[in-house]
Amino acid sequence: MNLKKPISSETIIFLTGFMGCGKTFLGKQIASKLNLSFYDLDSEIEKSTDLFIENIFQKFGEKYFRDLETEILLNWIKSGIIATGGGIVENENNCHFLKNQNTIWLNPSFDEIFKRISNSNRPLVQKLSKNELFELWQKRLPFYKECSNFDYSESSAERLIELIFH
């Protein structure tokens, strides 16, 4: 991976990928090892609305959630490791923004992802069947590829950090 600038206290690295790909898990590990802050855009949305993501989806719908997500992403200024939402790449403005940042696509297999999310309370997991989730994953793959500078399919934070520095 070629970072836009060397790692410093001002570094911003976005993590993208499908739900359950490890953005939060790996993001926290990487941030800790690089002595950077970790942020999760979903948590930032919850803070700004004082509502859980599930409640936002129930009360206002996915479009409203996606609009909030875009607003927070496009105005992002805090340094650190930032986990984005799985659907953030479907918005052309978000994709263009991420493409011009240090953006890592966490890309494990769908089977691995499904193992991680199958018992979660994520709104889309509650709403969609395994086949529908697979179709959504396949639909988003080209967007993840287009919006990122680096594709990582392993699950080791140490290995990812090693690759970031080479």
C-alpha positions as CSV (number, residue, x, y, z in Angstrom):
1,M,0.0,0.0,0.0
2,N,1.3,3.4,-0.8
3,L,0.1,5.9,1.8
4,K,-0.5,9.5,0.6
5,K,1.8,10.6,3.4
6,P,4.0,8.9,6.0
7,I,2.2,7.7,9.2
8,S,2.0,10.5,11.7
9,S,-0.3,11.7,14.4
10,E,-2.2,13.4,11.5
11,T,-2.7,10.2,9.4
12,I,-6.2,9.3,8.3
13,I,-6.8,5.7,7.1
14,F,-10.4,4.7,6.1
15,L,-11.4,1.0,6.3
16,T,-14.1,-0.1,3.9
17,G,-15.7,-3.5,3.1
18,F,-18.9,-5.4,3.7
19,M,-20.5,-5.7,7.1
20,G,-18.6,-8.3,9.2
21,C,-15.3,-8.0,7.2
22,G,-13.4,-6.8,10.3
23,K,-13.4,-3.0,10.0
24,T,-14.0,-2.5,13.7
25,F,-12.0,-5.5,14.9
26,L,-8.9,-4.8,12.8
27,G,-9.3,-1.1,12.9
28,K,-9.0,-1.0,16.7
29,Q,-5.9,-3.2,16.6
30,I,-4.2,-1.2,13.9
31,A,-5.0,2.1,15.6
32,S,-3.6,0.8,18.9
33,K,-0.4,-0.5,17.3
34,L,0.1,2.7,15.3
35,N,-0.8,4.9,18.3
36,L,-3.7,6.5,16.4
37,S,-7.3,7.0,17.4
38,F,-10.0,4.7,16.2
39,Y,-13.4,5.9,15.0
40,D,-16.4,4.0,13.7
41,L,-18.7,6.1,11.4
42,D,-21.8,4.2,12.7
43,S,-20.9,5.2,16.2
44,E,-20.4,8.8,15.1
45,I,-23.8,8.7,13.5
46,E,-25.3,7.4,16.7
47,K,-23.6,10.2,18.7
48,S,-24.8,12.9,16.3
49,T,-28.5,11.6,16.4
50,D,-28.6,10.2,19.9
51,L,-30.2,7.1,18.3
52,F,-28.9,3.5,17.7
53,I,-28.5,2.6,14.0
54,E,-31.3,0.1,14.2
55,N,-33.6,2.9,15.5
56,I,-32.6,5.2,12.7
57,F,-33.4,2.5,10.1
58,Q,-36.8,1.8,11.8
59,K,-37.8,5.4,12.3
60,F,-36.4,7.1,9.2
61,G,-35.3,4.5,6.7
62,E,-32.1,3.6,5.0
63,K,-32.0,6.7,2.8
64,Y,-32.0,9.0,5.8
65,F,-29.2,6.9,7.4
66,R,-27.1,7.0,4.1
67,D,-27.5,10.7,3.9
68,L,-26.2,11.1,7.5
69,E,-23.4,8.7,6.7
70,T,-22.4,10.8,3.6
71,E,-22.5,14.1,5.5
72,I,-20.2,12.7,8.3
73,L,-17.8,11.1,5.8
74,L,-17.4,14.1,3.5
75,N,-16.8,16.4,6.4
76,W,-14.3,14.1,8.2
77,I,-11.2,15.8,9.6
78,K,-10.1,13.8,12.6
79,S,-6.9,11.8,12.2
80,G,-6.8,8.1,13.0
81,I,-8.3,4.8,11.7
82,I,-11.9,5.2,10.6
83,A,-14.2,2.2,10.0
84,T,-16.9,3.1,7.4
85,G,-20.3,1.4,6.9
86,G,-20.6,-1.5,4.5
87,G,-22.9,0.4,2.1
88,I,-21.0,3.7,2.1
89,V,-19.4,2.9,-1.3
90,E,-22.7,2.8,-3.1
91,N,-22.8,6.6,-3.1
92,E,-20.7,8.1,-5.9
93,N,-19.6,11.1,-3.8
94,N,-18.5,8.8,-1.0
95,C,-16.6,6.6,-3.4
96,H,-14.9,9.6,-5.0
97,F,-13.9,10.9,-1.6
98,L,-12.6,7.5,-0.4
99,K,-10.6,6.9,-3.6
100,N,-8.6,10.1,-2.9
101,Q,-7.8,9.1,0.7
102,N,-5.8,6.3,2.3
103,T,-8.5,3.6,2.0
104,I,-8.1,-0.1,2.7
105,W,-10.7,-2.6,1.5
106,L,-11.0,-5.5,4.0
107,N,-12.0,-8.3,1.7
108,P,-12.5,-11.7,3.3
109,S,-14.6,-14.4,1.6
110,F,-18.4,-14.2,1.8
111,D,-18.5,-17.4,3.8
112,E,-16.2,-15.9,6.4
113,I,-18.3,-12.8,6.5
114,F,-21.5,-14.7,6.9
115,K,-20.2,-16.7,9.8
116,R,-19.4,-13.4,11.6
117,I,-22.8,-11.7,10.9
118,S,-25.3,-14.5,10.8
119,N,-26.4,-14.0,14.5
120,S,-26.1,-10.2,14.6
121,N,-28.8,-7.6,15.0
122,R,-27.7,-5.6,12.0
123,P,-30.7,-4.2,10.2
124,L,-29.8,-5.7,6.8
125,V,-29.0,-9.1,8.4
126,Q,-32.4,-9.1,10.1
127,K,-34.2,-8.2,6.8
128,L,-32.3,-10.2,4.1
129,S,-31.8,-13.9,3.6
130,K,-28.3,-15.4,3.1
131,N,-28.8,-15.4,-0.6
132,E,-29.9,-11.8,-0.6
133,L,-26.9,-10.8,1.5
134,F,-24.6,-12.7,-0.9
135,E,-26.2,-10.8,-3.8
136,L,-25.7,-7.5,-2.0
137,W,-22.0,-8.4,-1.3
138,Q,-21.5,-9.3,-5.0
139,K,-23.1,-6.0,-6.0
140,R,-20.8,-4.0,-3.8
141,L,-17.6,-5.7,-4.7
142,P,-16.8,-3.5,-7.7
143,F,-17.5,-0.4,-5.6
144,Y,-15.1,-1.5,-2.8
145,K,-12.4,-2.1,-5.4
146,E,-13.0,1.2,-7.1
147,C,-13.0,3.2,-3.8
148,S,-9.9,1.8,-2.2
149,N,-6.2,2.0,-2.7
150,F,-5.5,-1.4,-1.2
151,D,-7.2,-4.8,-1.0
152,Y,-6.6,-6.9,2.1
153,S,-8.1,-10.4,2.4
154,E,-6.2,-11.7,5.4
155,S,-7.3,-11.3,9.1
156,S,-4.0,-10.4,10.8
157,A,-3.6,-6.8,12.0
158,E,0.2,-7.4,12.2
159,R,0.3,-8.5,8.6
160,L,-1.8,-5.5,7.5
161,I,0.5,-3.1,9.4
162,E,3.5,-4.7,7.7
163,L,1.9,-4.2,4.3
164,I,1.0,-0.6,5.1
165,F,4.7,0.2,5.7
166,H,5.9,-1.5,2.4
